[in-house]
Amino acid sequence: MARKFGPKYLLFGAMLVCSVFTLLSPFIAENCSWMYFCLTRVVQGLAQGFFFPCVNTHMAKWAPPPERSRIFSFVFGGTQFGTVVTLFVAGYLAAGPWGWPSIFYSTGLCGVLWAVAWLFLGANSPDTHPSISDNEREYIKAALVSSSDQSSTMRTPWRDIVTSVPLWALLIAHLGQNWGFWMLLTMLPNYLSHVLGFNIKSNGLISSIPYMVMWGLTIVFSWIADYINEKRLLPLNVSRKMWNTIAHWGGAAALVALSLISTSVTGAVVLLTVSVALNAGVYTGFLTNHLDLSPNFAGLLMGITNGMSNVTSILSPMITGFIVSDQTSRDQWMVAFYISAAIFFVGNLVFIVFGSTDVQPWNDPLREDSKNEKENKSSEI
């Protein structure tokens, strides 16, 4: 849909739906059946399914390769920035006079304001932006040699996409990322509270620190990555896999090292911060790889890998909940951390062995169709 109709209005509608239901959540929770509340969460989840594919489709038209790591990391770093602010503020809001509903009111209002701003400032491509300079427009279009203006009319090469080995490697890396990331994001406050003994206000502050550091590293890593790519210090394929290794294997090592910290609360917080923060490498690693493989279908590829990897986003907290039946048991938490570390390791190993940064032949079906047509005519002659 983002490729066919453009991402601007899809993003606007998705954000507005999520924000309005967020604003209504306290009222529904307090005055309606729990089933209605769950239904609103389902609707929000469906709306949020538009975000990553739309953003990827948008950046395929806006991010020149020399600046791709910085632009991609800056945009997706907003996820970490929002997490930092929300986790930091949520504890104080919940403990304040308006209680937990104020968390929903604050975040919902922010979403509505963003949607309105995006409606007036956003554009599907440089050609449709009302105020971009001619120089910038020409620079962006000249740099995007693999991104076609006709992408909205291209047939989708489903057979080639489904049988693409680099895409499968990308999917497995994404599955591993979502398992570890969402386990830590959803369960870390419980670990800090029940095992390390932080109260709700301290918990909000401490829970936000890993994502604050991750957001900072996202910006730093992206600048270094673009410098490496621009100066050709490393092949792009090696660079992508190096950053992903820092993220996944570095994060896994920090989780395993938690077993060596039995009494030091500070040491545990530091290791958890390192494990989460090193995840910043995925933005210059496998997440940018969708744009490498196929700029014309980058949104579709992100939709495939992000959609399917949400399976592990769901399973990870659920399975962790079964493992950690006693939330005060440090040993049970260690089992959950070891499993996440192993999944990080395997996902990145597959990406290293089978991943690629080459633009795939099926990126431009129109060119392939024209080439095949010429070959058929030549054989007839």
C-alpha positions as CSV (number, residue, x, y, z in Angstrom):
1,M,0.0,0.0,0.0
2,A,2.8,2.4,0.8
3,R,4.5,1.7,-2.6
4,K,1.2,2.0,-4.5
5,F,-0.3,5.0,-2.7
6,G,2.6,6.7,-1.0
7,P,3.4,6.6,2.7
8,K,2.3,10.1,3.7
9,Y,-1.4,9.6,4.3
10,L,-1.0,6.1,5.5
11,L,1.4,7.3,8.3
12,F,-1.0,10.1,9.2
13,G,-4.0,7.7,9.5
14,A,-2.1,5.1,11.4
15,M,-0.7,7.5,13.9
16,L,-4.1,9.2,14.4
17,V,-5.8,5.9,15.0
18,C,-3.2,4.8,17.6
19,S,-3.2,8.2,19.3
20,V,-7.0,8.5,19.6
21,F,-7.3,5.0,21.0
22,T,-4.5,5.7,23.4
23,L,-6.3,8.8,24.7
24,L,-9.5,6.7,25.1
25,S,-7.7,3.8,26.9
26,P,-8.3,5.0,30.5
27,F,-12.0,5.6,29.9
28,I,-12.5,2.3,28.2
29,A,-10.5,0.4,30.9
30,E,-12.5,1.9,33.7
31,N,-16.0,1.9,32.2
32,C,-16.1,-1.0,29.7
33,S,-15.4,-4.7,29.7
34,W,-11.8,-5.8,29.5
35,M,-12.6,-7.3,26.1
36,Y,-13.3,-3.8,24.7
37,F,-10.0,-2.7,26.1
38,C,-8.2,-5.6,24.4
39,L,-10.0,-4.8,21.2
40,T,-8.6,-1.3,21.2
41,R,-5.1,-2.8,21.6
42,V,-5.7,-5.0,18.6
43,V,-6.8,-2.0,16.5
44,Q,-3.7,-0.1,17.6
45,G,-1.5,-3.1,16.7
46,L,-3.0,-3.2,13.2
47,A,-2.4,0.5,12.8
48,Q,1.2,0.2,14.0
49,G,1.8,-2.4,11.3
50,F,1.9,0.5,8.8
51,F,4.7,2.3,10.5
52,F,7.9,0.5,9.6
53,P,7.0,-0.4,6.0
54,C,5.8,3.2,5.4
55,V,9.0,4.7,6.9
56,N,11.2,2.4,4.8
57,T,9.3,3.2,1.6
58,H,9.6,6.9,2.5
59,M,13.4,6.7,3.1
60,A,13.9,4.8,-0.2
61,K,12.9,8.1,-1.9
62,W,14.7,10.4,0.5
63,A,18.0,8.8,1.7
64,P,21.0,9.1,-0.6
65,P,23.4,6.1,-0.1
66,P,26.3,8.3,1.3
67,E,23.9,9.5,4.1
68,R,21.8,6.4,4.4
69,S,23.1,5.1,7.7
70,R,22.7,8.5,9.4
71,I,19.2,9.2,8.0
72,F,18.0,5.7,8.7
73,S,19.5,5.6,12.3
74,F,18.2,9.1,13.1
75,V,14.7,8.3,12.0
76,F,14.5,4.8,13.7
77,G,16.4,6.3,16.6
78,G,13.1,8.0,17.4
79,T,11.9,4.6,18.7
80,Q,14.6,4.7,21.3
81,F,14.1,8.4,22.1
82,G,10.3,7.8,22.6
83,T,11.1,4.8,24.8
84,V,13.5,6.8,26.9
85,V,11.1,9.7,27.5
86,T,8.1,7.4,28.1
87,L,9.9,5.1,30.6
88,F,11.5,8.1,32.4
89,V,8.3,10.1,32.7
90,A,5.8,7.2,33.2
91,G,7.0,6.4,36.7
92,Y,6.5,9.9,37.8
93,L,3.1,10.2,36.1
94,A,1.9,7.0,37.6
95,A,2.9,8.2,41.1
96,G,1.4,11.6,40.5
97,P,-2.0,13.0,41.3
98,W,-3.6,11.8,38.0
99,G,-2.2,8.3,38.3
100,W,-1.6,5.8,35.5
101,P,-4.2,7.4,33.1
102,S,-2.0,10.4,32.7
103,I,0.5,8.2,30.9
104,F,-2.1,7.5,28.2
105,Y,-3.2,11.1,28.0
106,S,0.3,12.4,27.5
107,T,1.5,9.9,24.9
108,G,-1.8,10.1,23.0
109,L,-1.7,13.8,22.8
110,C,1.9,13.7,21.5
111,G,0.8,11.3,18.8
112,V,-2.1,13.6,17.7
113,L,0.2,16.6,17.5
114,W,2.7,14.7,15.4
115,A,0.0,13.5,13.0
116,V,-1.1,17.1,12.5
117,A,2.5,18.4,11.9
118,W,3.2,15.5,9.5
119,L,0.1,16.2,7.5
120,F,1.4,19.7,6.7
121,L,5.2,19.0,6.5
122,G,5.4,15.4,5.1
123,A,5.8,14.5,1.5
124,N,6.0,11.1,-0.3
125,S,9.1,12.1,-2.4
126,P,11.3,15.1,-3.2
127,D,9.2,15.7,-6.4
128,T,6.0,16.3,-4.3
129,H,7.6,18.4,-1.5
130,P,6.4,22.0,-1.8
131,S,9.4,23.8,-0.4
132,I,12.5,21.7,-1.1
133,S,15.2,23.5,-3.1
134,D,15.9,22.4,-6.7
135,N,19.6,21.6,-5.8
136,E,18.6,19.3,-3.0
137,R,15.9,17.6,-5.1
138,E,18.4,16.9,-7.9
139,Y,21.1,15.7,-5.5
140,I,18.7,13.2,-3.9
141,K,17.3,11.9,-7.2
142,A,20.8,11.6,-8.8
143,A,22.1,9.6,-5.8
144,L,19.2,7.1,-5.8
145,V,20.2,5.2,-8.9
146,S,18.5,2.0,-7.8
147,S,15.2,3.6,-6.8
148,S,12.8,4.0,-9.7
149,D,10.1,6.7,-10.1
150,Q,8.0,3.9,-11.5
151,S,8.1,1.7,-8.4
152,S,4.4,2.3,-7.7
153,T,3.5,0.6,-11.1
154,M,5.9,-2.3,-10.8
155,R,4.6,-5.9,-10.5
156,T,5.7,-7.5,-7.2
157,P,8.2,-10.3,-7.9
158,W,6.8,-12.6,-5.3
159,R,8.6,-15.8,-6.4
160,D,12.0,-14.0,-6.4
161,I,11.4,-12.4,-3.1
162,V,10.2,-15.6,-1.3
163,T,13.2,-17.6,-2.6
164,S,15.8,-14.9,-1.9
165,V,18.5,-16.3,0.4
166,P,19.7,-12.8,1.6
167,L,16.1,-12.0,2.5
168,W,15.7,-15.2,4.6
169,A,19.0,-14.3,6.4
170,L,17.6,-10.8,7.1
171,L,14.4,-12.4,8.4
172,I,16.2,-14.7,10.8
173,A,18.3,-11.8,12.1
174,H,15.1,-9.8,12.6
175,L,13.5,-12.7,14.5
176,G,16.4,-12.8,16.8
177,Q,16.5,-9.1,17.3
178,N,12.8,-8.9,18.2
179,W,13.1,-11.8,20.7
180,G,15.9,-10.2,22.7
181,F,14.8,-6.6,22.4
182,W,11.2,-7.1,23.3
183,M,12.0,-9.4,26.2
184,L,14.2,-6.8,27.7
185,L,11.8,-3.9,26.9
186,T,8.8,-5.6,28.4
187,M,10.4,-7.6,31.3
188,L,13.3,-5.4,32.4
189,P,11.1,-3.2,34.7
190,N,10.0,-6.4,36.5
191,Y,13.6,-7.6,36.9
192,L,14.6,-4.2,38.3
193,S,11.7,-4.1,40.7
194,H,11.5,-7.7,42.0
195,V,15.2,-8.8,41.8
196,L,17.1,-5.5,42.2
197,G,14.6,-3.8,44.4
198,F,13.9,-0.5,42.7
199,N,10.7,1.3,43.5
200,I,8.4,2.6,40.8
201,K,9.9,6.1,40.5
202,S,13.5,4.7,40.4
203,N,12.4,1.9,38.1
204,G,11.2,4.4,35.5
205,L,14.5,6.3,35.6
206,I,16.7,3.1,35.6
207,S,14.6,1.5,32.9
208,S,15.1,4.4,30.7
209,I,18.9,4.6,31.0
210,P,19.7,1.6,28.7
211,Y,17.5,3.1,25.9
212,M,19.0,6.6,26.5
213,V,22.5,5.2,25.9
214,M,21.2,3.1,23.0
215,W,19.8,6.3,21.4
216,G,23.1,8.1,21.8
217,L,25.1,5.2,20.4
218,T,22.6,5.0,17.4
219,I,23.7,8.5,16.4
220,V,27.4,7.8,17.0
221,F,27.4,4.5,15.2
222,S,25.6,5.9,12.2
223,W,28.1,8.7,11.7
224,I,31.0,6.3,11.9
225,A,29.3,3.8,9.6
226,D,28.7,6.5,6.9
227,Y,32.3,7.7,7.2
228,I,33.6,4.1,6.8
229,N,31.3,3.6,3.8
230,E,32.1,7.0,2.2
231,K,35.9,6.4,2.5
232,R,35.5,2.8,1.5
233,L,37.5,1.7,4.5
234,L,35.5,-1.6,4.5
235,P,33.3,-3.2,1.9
236,L,29.6,-2.4,2.6
237,N,28.9,-6.1,3.2
238,V,31.6,-6.3,5.9
239,S,30.5,-3.0,7.5
240,R,26.8,-4.1,7.8
241,K,27.8,-7.4,9.4
242,M,30.3,-5.8,11.7
243,W,27.8,-3.4,13.2
244,N,25.2,-6.2,13.5
245,T,27.8,-8.4,15.3
246,I,28.5,-5.6,17.8
247,A,24.7,-5.3,18.4
248,H,23.8,-9.0,18.7
249,W,27.0,-10.8,19.9
250,G,28.0,-7.9,22.1
251,G,24.5,-7.8,23.6
252,A,24.5,-11.6,24.1
253,A,27.9,-11.5,25.8
254,A,26.6,-8.9,28.3
255,L,23.5,-11.0,29.1
256,V,25.7,-14.1,29.7
257,A,28.1,-12.0,31.9
258,L,25.1,-11.3,34.2
259,S,25.6,-14.7,35.7
260,L,29.0,-13.5,37.1
261,I,27.3,-10.6,38.9
262,S,25.6,-12.1,41.9
263,T,25.6,-9.3,44.5
264,S,26.4,-6.1,42.7
265,V,23.3,-4.2,41.7
266,T,25.4,-1.6,39.9
267,G,27.2,-4.3,37.9
268,A,23.8,-5.8,36.9
269,V,22.5,-2.4,35.8
270,V,25.7,-1.7,33.8
271,L,25.5,-5.1,32.0
272,L,21.8,-4.7,31.2
273,T,22.6,-1.2,29.9
274,V,25.4,-2.5,27.7
275,S,23.2,-5.3,26.3
276,V,20.4,-3.0,25.3
277,A,22.6,-0.1,24.2
278,L,24.8,-2.1,21.9
279,N,21.6,-2.9,20.0
280,A,22.1,0.5,18.4
281,G,24.3,-1.4,15.9
282,V,21.2,-3.0,14.2
283,Y,20.3,0.3,12.6
284,T,23.6,0.3,10.6
285,G,23.4,-3.4,10.4
286,F,20.5,-5.6,9.3
287,L,17.7,-3.0,9.5
288,T,19.3,-0.9,6.8
289,N,19.9,-4.0,4.7
290,H,16.3,-3.8,3.4
291,L,17.3,-0.7,1.5
292,D,20.5,-2.3,0.2
293,L,18.7,-5.4,-1.2
294,S,15.9,-3.5,-3.0
295,P,15.2,0.2,-2.8
296,N,12.1,-0.2,-4.9
297,F,10.6,-2.8,-2.6
298,A,12.2,-1.7,0.7
299,G,8.8,-1.1,2.4
300,L,7.5,-4.5,1.3
301,L,10.7,-6.3,2.6
302,M,10.4,-4.4,5.9
303,G,6.7,-5.4,6.0
304,I,7.6,-9.1,5.5
305,T,10.5,-9.3,8.1
306,N,9.0,-6.9,10.6
307,G,5.6,-8.6,10.4
308,M,6.8,-12.1,10.7
309,S,9.4,-11.2,13.4
310,N,6.5,-9.9,15.6
311,V,5.9,-13.6,16.3
312,T,9.0,-13.6,18.5
313,S,8.0,-10.2,19.9
314,I,4.9,-12.0,21.2
315,L,6.5,-15.3,22.2
316,S,9.4,-13.8,24.0
317,P,7.6,-12.1,26.9
318,M,5.1,-15.0,27.0
319,I,7.8,-17.7,27.3
320,T,9.8,-15.5,29.7
321,G,6.7,-15.2,31.9
322,F,6.4,-19.1,32.0
323,I,10.1,-19.4,32.8
324,V,10.1,-16.8,35.5
325,S,7.2,-18.2,37.6
326,D,8.8,-16.6,40.7
327,Q,9.8,-13.0,39.7
328,T,12.1,-12.7,42.7
329,S,14.2,-15.7,41.6
330,R,17.4,-14.6,40.0
331,D,18.2,-18.1,38.7
332,Q,14.9,-18.2,36.7
333,W,15.7,-14.7,35.2
334,M,19.2,-16.0,34.2
335,V,17.6,-18.8,32.2
336,A,15.5,-16.2,30.3
337,F,18.6,-14.1,29.7
338,Y,20.6,-17.1,28.4
339,I,17.9,-18.0,25.9
340,S,17.9,-14.4,24.6
341,A,21.7,-14.5,24.3
342,A,21.6,-17.7,22.3
343,I,18.9,-16.4,20.0
344,F,21.0,-13.2,19.4
345,F,24.0,-15.4,18.6
346,V,22.3,-17.7,16.1
347,G,20.4,-14.9,14.3
348,N,23.6,-12.9,13.7
349,L,25.5,-16.0,12.6
350,V,23.0,-16.7,9.9
351,F,23.1,-13.0,8.8
352,I,26.9,-13.2,8.6
353,V,27.0,-16.4,6.5
354,F,24.0,-15.8,4.2
355,G,23.4,-12.0,4.2
356,S,24.2,-9.7,1.3
357,T,24.3,-6.0,0.5
358,D,24.1,-6.4,-3.3
359,V,21.0,-4.9,-5.0
360,Q,19.0,-7.9,-6.0
361,P,18.1,-8.5,-9.7
362,W,14.4,-8.5,-8.9
363,N,14.7,-4.9,-7.6
364,D,13.5,-3.6,-11.1
365,P,11.0,-6.0,-12.7
366,L,10.3,-3.5,-15.5
367,R,14.0,-3.7,-16.6
368,E,14.0,-7.5,-16.2
369,D,10.8,-7.8,-18.3
370,S,12.3,-5.6,-21.0
371,K,15.5,-7.6,-21.0
372,N,13.6,-10.9,-21.3
373,E,11.5,-9.4,-24.1
374,K,14.6,-8.5,-26.0
375,E,16.2,-11.9,-25.5
376,N,13.0,-13.6,-26.7
377,K,12.9,-11.4,-29.9
378,S,16.6,-12.2,-30.5
379,S,16.0,-15.9,-30.2
380,E,13.1,-15.7,-32.6
381,I,15.2,-13.9,-35.2
